[in-house]
Amino acid sequence: MLVENVVPASSPSSPGPSMDPGTRWLDHRLRAVRSFVKNVTVIDDRPAMPDFEDKAGQGQMAMDEPQDDGMGNLGGEAAEELAAPITIRLGDASDDLDIRTISNSFADKGIACAFVLPDPGGPEAELPIVQQRILNASRLSDMVVFDWFLRDGNSVFASDLLKEIARLDSQDNGHLRLICVYTGQSVDRGILDDAKAALREGGISLVDIDPTGSRLISKSERCLLIVLNKKEVLPADLPETLLKEFATLADGILPTFALAALGSIRSNAHHMITRFCSDMDSAYIANHLITYPKEDAEAIVSALFVAECQAAIEYEKISEEFLGNNAVEHWLLDRKAPLKKDITTKNGIVDASFLANLVKFGVKDNKITNDQGTKKYFEECERIKLCDALSVGTSSAQDARRNFARLVGLVRESFGKNRHAINEKWKPCLTTGTILYSTAAGQGSEARYFICLTPACSTVRLVEPKKFIFIANSLEPKGLTSLVVTDPTGQDQPLFFDKKEPDLVTFIFSPDPSEQRVCGVFDDSIGAFKMISTEPSGKEFLWIGDMRQERVNKDLSDLISNWVSIGINDFEMLRLAGRRGAAPF
């Protein structure tokens, strides 16, 4: 068994040894989900408290008669409005929502529960107000629960809500959330299909997880939709049911880590806020006043806040728990059955035993250790086969490598997945690590990608045209790749930038007078930012993205080390003595 070769059963961060691999993996994911999910919005037009007894026994709670406020008795329409009863049904009708049990059950899981309770018979003119109220409450909710028949005994209002939720989520470049249709009516695949159609109309397409089974559940990359019956899943059981389904969105090492990391940041948010207290305002403002440009002072505090987030993750050992050996073991055990058996290396088949030894011993000095403790050389060209063996499901090994390469190399993208919900006032600025793309400029010429190498400090406070230096991708990469980007057509492009014999070029750009930087201009016709050079005059470049700073620094270091490589005359015996295996003096 792989578990016997990797982690002792008594490991404090792993479940008990009696659990089967699937249960262990689910338990691992649930720990991340529970740390992440903090709030839910419940929408229902039939709130009820079955165990509530009002004095009148009529199923309604009436507000006290308005009192004299010192300026005469309150009367007229205002008095009638304040005295109007708030109706909450009593009893156990099949479609009623037991709001007390729902609220308590979510609270027991550490989840804040908000209710929006629209009037089923309210005036038609109030529908837009009610809809906006629901959207406001649910927009940032991790989970949204609602009845399918919210008004007039049909699903029209609920379908419109789903469409608007999807539209807003699409505008924000996606929102990770679970949506649950929780109804007392009989549930069938027709409700699921109608709900999917409404989300699709708003911009979110889902696929069924269990198309032929009894589970009415569909998902996309960021959204999970499930249909449940109130009698089959009781209010007391609803939170745990939804948390387990939410784990479907975290069925992987990386999404599980991301959920746990964000959960840690959320839990520590109030502490982090106290770190940025008003006692330090005078120091910051003084620094802001004497710093030029002012953006540098702002960047310092932004970097400090990011560091606090990193500290929160480190304090709770999130990386160790969700990216370390235990997490890898859970993943491998859960996927052992579909592991591809036809992948072989010079050291044998990539099977459970092979992977167990890699988890336990790793690759050291380019060697791996087998079951017998023998060390064998593991060639670099063979290591890529590991990804081929581990890529199960719909995604290919090549897709996995390319997507991860883009995540590692790029902090922002124009056309790929590393896009964020962008403020309409935001625009990219040309700086160290900016990637530009130029289409072919004449017969026989080829499209090129360029990485800006000009130091960041030389890209600000510009008052006149500035020459920028770039490294261009090699037109003859010979199968080599150093960066992966997504091109304007949405296709991944493996690129190679040769640091030993770099193709360096310069272009002159004029700054934006108000920003004193070279900024991109949004082109509505292509839905992307452009940067136009001054020399060559009018040459258009598409903004592809920005590289992560540490990656840019590494590339610059490689370039500099090649440029300043120095050879000297030396004592050959002394040189050999400084190398491994040579006899000492």
N, C-alpha and C positions, 0 to 999 in steps of 0.2 A: 504493500500500500504506500502511496505517495506520502501520506501524512506521517507514517512511521519514519520516513527518511528526512523529514523537514522540521516539524515543530512538535515538541512534547505535548501530550494531551493536557498537561496541567498548566499550559501557557495561560496567564491571566487574561489576555485579550482575546482568547479564542473560546468558542463554545465547548460544551462538554463533549467527550469522545463518543458518546452514544448517538449523537446527531448524524443523520445521513448527509452527504455532501450538499444536496439541494437545500436542506434546512439550514445548514451552517452558512451557506452563501446568503440565503434570505435573511438570517439573523444578522449577518454582517452588514447587509444593506440597510436593514431596519434601524440599526444604530445611527447610521448617517441620516436617514430620513427623519427620525425622531428629533435629532439635533437641529434639523433645518426647518421643519414645518412649525410655524409659530402662530398662524391665524387661519381662520375659516370664516366665510360669509355664508349664512343660511337664509334662503329666500323662500317664503311660503305664505300663502294667503289663508291658511287654516291653522293658526296657532292654538294650542290647547294645553291645559294643565289638569290632567285627570284627577289628581289628588287634591286639587284646590277646592275649598269650600267657602263660598262667599256668603255673607250674612243673609242676603235676600234669596239665595239659592236659585238665582235666575241666570247664572253663567256670565255675569258681567260685573266689572268693577267701576263704580261711578265716583268721580272726583267730588270732593267737598264743595258745597255751595260757595261761590266767591264771597269773600268778606269785604267789609267796608275798608277802603284803603286810606281813610282819613280825609278824603275829598268828596265824600258822598258814595252811596252804594253803586257798585258796578252793575250796569244793566244793559238792556238791549241785546243786540246780536253777540257782543263780546261775552256777556254772561251766559247766554245759551251755548256758545261754543265751548267755554270752559267747563260747563256743567255736563256736557255730552259724555255719555259713558264710553269707556274703552272696552270693546268687546273681546273677550278671550273665551272660546268655547270650552265647556267642561264635558268630560266624558271620553269615550274611546272610539270615536268614529274612525273608520278605516283610513280615511285620507287626512285626518288631523295630525298635526305635528306636535309631539310632546316637547315643548320648548324647555321645560325644566330639566328633563332627563338629558336632552341633547346638550344643553349648556353645561350641566354637571359632568357629563361624560367626556366632553372635549377638555374641560378644565382639569379633569383627572390626568389627562395626557399632557398637560402643560401647554394647551393650545387655546388661544383667545378666540371666543366665538362671538361674532356679530350677527344680529338678526335684522333683516329688512322684511317687514310684514305688510305687503300692499293690501289695500282694501279690495276684495273681489268684486264688489259692486260699486266702486267709485266712479265718478263722472268721467266720461271719455276724454274731456279736455285736460284732465290731470295726468293722463298716461305718460306724456313726455317728461313730466316732473318726476313721476314714479320711476320711469326707466332710468333717468339720469341719476336718481338717488341710488338705485341698485348698482349702476356702473361705477359710481364714486366709491361705494363700499367694497366692491369686488375687484377693482382694478389691480390692487396690490396684494390681494389675498392669495395664499398658497393653494387653498382649496375653495371651491364654490359649490354649494349644495342647493338645489332648487327643485320645486315641484314642477312637473311638466304641464299641469293644467292650472295655470295661475289666474285665469280670468275667463268668465263666461263658459266654463266647462270645456275649453279647447286649448290647443298648444300654440296658438298664433303669437301670443305675447311672449311666451317662453322662447320660441324660435327667434323672434326679433331680438330678444336679449342676447341669445347665443351669437347671433350674427354680429351684434355690436361689440360684444366682448372679443370676438375673433378679430374684428376690424381694428380695435384699439391695440390688441396684442401684436398684430402684424405691423402696425405703425411703430411699435417699440422694438421691432426686430425680434419678436417672439417673447413669450413669458412662460416660464416653467410653472405649470399649474395642473391640478386635477379638477375636473368638472364632473359632478355627480348629479344625475337626474334621480331624485328620491321621491317616489310617488306611491300613493295608496292604490292606484289603479293597476289593473293587470299589465305586466310588462312583457314586451315581445321585441323581436328584432326590428319591427316597424318603427318603434320609438327611437331605437339606436340609429337607424338609417335616417330618420327625419332630423335628429339632432346633428348627425354628421353632415347632412346637407346644409343645415343652417351655418355650421362652422365653416364649411367649405365656401359658402357664399361670402363669408367675412374674410376669407383668406387663409384658413387653416384646413389642410386636407389630412384625414386620418385613415388608417387601415385597421381592419379587424384583427384582434389578437387571437380570438377563438371563433373563427367564422362558422364552424359547423357544430360547436358545442353549446353549452347552456350559458356561458359567461357572456353577458352583453357588454363588451369592452372594446374600445378602439384607441389607437394612439398615433401620435406623430412624434417627431424628435423631441418636442417640448411640451406637448399637451396630451393628457390622458382623459378619456371620456368613458364613464361607466354608468349603467342604468341599474338601479336597485329598487326593490319593492319594500315599502315600509313594514309590511307584516313579515316578510322573509328575513330582513335585516333590521332588527329592533334598534330603537334610538340608542340604547346603552351599548350596543355592539358596533354602531356606525363608525366611531373614530378609529378603532383598531382595524376594521375592514378597509377603510380608506387609506390608512397608513401603509398597510400591506400592499394595496394596489399602487400606491404612490411609488413603492419600491420598484415597480416596473420601469419607471423613468430613470432608475439608477442601477440598471443591470449591467454594470461594468466597473472596472477599477477606477477609471478617471472620473466618471460622473459621481460615483460614491464619494470619492475624495473631495470633489468640488462641493457637494452638498454638505459634507461634514465641516469643511473649511468655512463655508459661508455661515453655517450654524454656529461655529465658534465665534466668528466675527459678530454675528447678531447677539449672541449671549454676552459678549464683552463690550457691546456698543456703548452702554452707559458709562462704563469705566473709561473707555477711550475718550469719550466726550469730556470727562473730568480732567483728563490729561491736558486738554486745550482750554485752560481756564482763563478767565478775564484778568487774573493777576498779572498775566504776561502781555496784556494788550499793549502797554506802553513800549515794551521792548520790541514787539513786532512792528508797531507803527513807526518807531524810530528807525528800524532797519529798512522798512518800506520807503521811508522818506529819503534816505541817503543812498538807496540802491538804484543803479541804472543799468539795464532797464528794470522797471518795476516788476516785470514778470518773473525775474530771478528771485525776488523776495517771496512771491507767491509760490514759486516752484519748491522752495525750501520747505514750507509748511505742508504742501501737498505730499512731498516725499516723506516727511515725518509721519503723516497720517497713514500712508501705505506701510511704513515700518511698524506702526502700532498694530495694524492688521496682521502683518507677518508675525509679530511677537505673540499675538493671541493664538495663532495657529501653532506656533512652536511650544507655548506653555502647555497646551493641551495635547501635545504630541500627535497631532492629527496626521502628519505625514507618516510617522512611524506606524500608526495603527491602520491607516487606509491605503498606504502605498508600499509598506514593508513586506517582509517574508510571509507573515500570517495572511495578509490580504491576497498576496500572489498565490499562496497555497489554496485558499478558499476558491479562488477563481479557477485554478487548474483542476481541482477536484470536481467542481461543478461541471466543467466542460470536458472531463476526461473521455466520456463516451464519444462525442463527435470529433475528438482530436484526429487529425488526418494521419493515417498510418503509412502513407506512401512517401513521406518525406524522409529521406535518408541523408546522412553525412558520411564522411570518411570515418567517423567515430561511431557509426551505427545509426539505427532508426531513432527518430525523435519521438520517443514514447514517454510514458509516465515516469519510468525509472531515469531516463536521460534528463528529463526536466527536473526531477527531484534533486538530482546531484547538482544541477546548475543553481537551483534555489539554495541548496545547502552550502556549496563551495564557491559558486560563481566562476568567473574566468580570471585566473591569476597568472601573470607572466605568459599570457597567450595559451594557457593550458587549462584543461578541464580534468576533473577527477571522476573515475567511474566507480561502480559498486565495489570493486576489489581494491580501491584506493590507488589505482594506477593513474598517473598523470599522462595525458595525451595532448599533443598540440592541436589547437582549434583554429584553423585557418580563418582569416577575416572573410574571405569570399564564401565560406561555408556558413557563417553566422547569420547571414540574411535569410537562410532557410528556416530559422526559428520562427520568424514572422509568418512565413508561408504555412508552417505547421499549426500555428496558434490562431490563424484567421479563420474563424468559424462563423456560420450565419451568412448574412447577405453581403457583407462588406468583404472586399478582396484584400489580400495582403498589401498589394500596391496602393490601394486607396488608404489603408491604415497608415502606411509609411508616409505617404504624401501629406495626409491631413495632420499627422503629428509633426512632420517637418515644418509645416506652415505655422502651427501653434508655437513651436519652439523658436522659430526665426522671426515671426512678425507680430507686432503689437497691434497693428491696425491694417485692415485690408479694404480695398475699394470694391472688389468683386467676390472675395471668398467668404468663408464662414466667420472669420475673426472680425466681423463688423459689429458695431455697437449702435444703440439708439443714439443718433447724432443730433445735437442741438442745431436748429436751423441756422444759428449764427456762426457755427463752427466751420472752419475751413482748414485744410492742410497747409503747412508751411514747409518750405524747403530747408532741410537741416541734415545733419549727419545721419545716414541710414535711410533717407528717403529714396524710394524706388520709383523711377519714371520709365515710361514705355514710349517708344517712338515708332510709328508705323513706317513701312518702307517708303523711301523718298525718291523714287525713280526706278527705272528699269535696272534689274540686276542687283538692286540693294535689298537688304533684309531688315526686318524689324529687329530692334535691339532693346535691351533692358539696361538701365543705368542705375548704379547705387552712388548716392552722393557721399563723398569723402571729406568735404570741406568741414573743418571743425565747427561745432555748434556755436561757439563764441564769435565766429566770423560770419554767422548767418543772421545776426540781429543788429539793430541800430543802423540800418542801411539807409543812406540818403541818395545814393546814385547807383547806377548799374554795377553789378558785382560778378566777377568771374568765379564760377563754381567748378570744382574738379570732380570727375566721376570715374568709376571703373565700369567698363562695359562687359556684358557677358560674352563668353567665347563662342564664336561661330562654329568651331570645331571641338566640341567638348569631349569627343572620343569616349562617350559613355559615362563621363564623370558628372556629378551633381554636387553643388554646394549650397543651393537654395531652391526652394519650391514656391512658386507664386501661382495665383489664379489670373488668367488672362482676361481681356474684356469679353470674351465669348463664354466665360465660366469654366474653361478647361484648365486643368492643372498643367503647369509648365515647369519641368525640372531644368534648372539653369546652372551653369558652371562659370564661376568668376576666378580666373587664373591669377593667383597671388604671386607666383614665381615669375611669370612673364605677363604682367597685367596690361590690359588694353585701356590706357588712361586717355580721357578726352576732357575738354573743357567747353562749357557753354556760359554765356553771359545772360543774366536775368535782371530785370528791373524790379525794385521793391514796390510794395503797396505803400503809398505815402503815409497813410494813417497808421499802418502796422509797423512800418520800417522793416519789413521782412518780405520775402518772396512768397506770395500766397496763391493757392489754387483758386480757379474760377469755375463755378459749377456750370456744366453744359446740360441743359434740360433735354436736349435731343438724344443724348446717350446716357443720361443719368449718372454722370461721373464728373470728377474734377479734372481740369486741365491746367497746365502751366505753360506759358508761351515765352520763348526766349527772345532776348533782344538781339543776340548774335549767336547763331544765324538768325536773321530777322524773321520773326513770325513763325518759327518752328514750334509745332505743337507737341506737347508731351502729355500723356495720360498719367495721372497719379495712381500708382498701383498699391502703395502702402508704405508703412514705416517699419523698419527693423527694430527689434528689441535692442536696447542700448548695450547690454553686455555682449550681444552677438556682434554688433558693429565694432565694439572695442577689440574683440578677438580678431576680427578680420583686419583691422588697422594694425594690430600688433604683428600679425603674420606678414603683412606687407612691409612694415618697417624692418622686421628681422631679416627679410630677404634683401632689402635695400642696403642695410648697414652690415651685411655679412663681411667679415674681415678675415683674411688669411695672412698668417705670419710665419716666418721661419722659426722652427722650434726644434728642440732636442727630441728626436723620434722615440728614444727609449723612455723619456719622461712622459711623452704623450701616451705611449702604450701602457705605462704604469698607472695612468689615470683611468684606464678602461677596465671593465669587468673581465676577469680571467687572466689578466696579465700579471706576471710575477712582480711583487713589490720590490722596492729598493732595499 
